[in-house]
Amino acid sequence: MSDRPAISLHKIGKTFNRGVRALDDVNLDVREGEFVSLLGPSGCGKSTVLRIIAGLSTPTGGTVDWPHGAGKIGFVFQEPTLMPWATVAGNVRLPFKLAGADKASSRHLVEQSLERVGLAEFADAFPRELSGGMKMRASIARALVTEPQLLLMDEPFAALDEITRFKLNNDLLSVWQELRRTVIFVTHSVFESVYLSQRIVVMTPRPGSVFTEIEIPEPYPRNEGFRTSPEYAGFCRQVAQALAEAMARGALP
């Protein structure tokens, strides 16, 4: 991980048209190559933060600063959002198609991205032929195919069963260690945030703001040994306590 900041949020606020305040005074610095999780209850504005970073939503207050330029951004949504009429390779190729690039020039990157997520053998399959976990892998491959500097992930594994979720957590960390891209990962799972992250940002209920930040200084690669260790359990207790305190101080019960 670099000491250089990748992105800085300063006093970010967001109020929607009907007067709902989603975010209030959000301040956050993320370093290049860092894996950061945003943790908080549903409706606390975690997804709104990602959308503002990605430029899909405009804050009503504050600034988003890119000290070294924004670069390319990959976004993995809660749902895989795959085109049912296109093959897995066709779905992964979509960013190039939208940019007007020809198929031949992007073939290698598509193949490489599918290989990274373990879907090389399913390049010609259609989404209806995939399991839920495989669909999410395809979505991650599509986000990685343009080789983004920043990967935004909005609760990508929330709808999956626990076994599949654990496997994808491991695979995601393997890809992150290989590429060393900056990752901002949204979750409402204490256990997932501790397992994946170098740092956890705990948010208050709506209007969301940063309550506290907790470092997880455990080395990578992480595996089942870490997940069953006393250290992991201790971090989970610490993060759960911080989340409970954030909830108690929030505007909503």
Summary of the structure (lengths in Angstrom):
residues: 253
radius of gyration: 18.2
end to end distance: 37.4
largest distance: 55.1
contacts: 796
relative contact order: 0.18
helix: 40%
strand: 23%
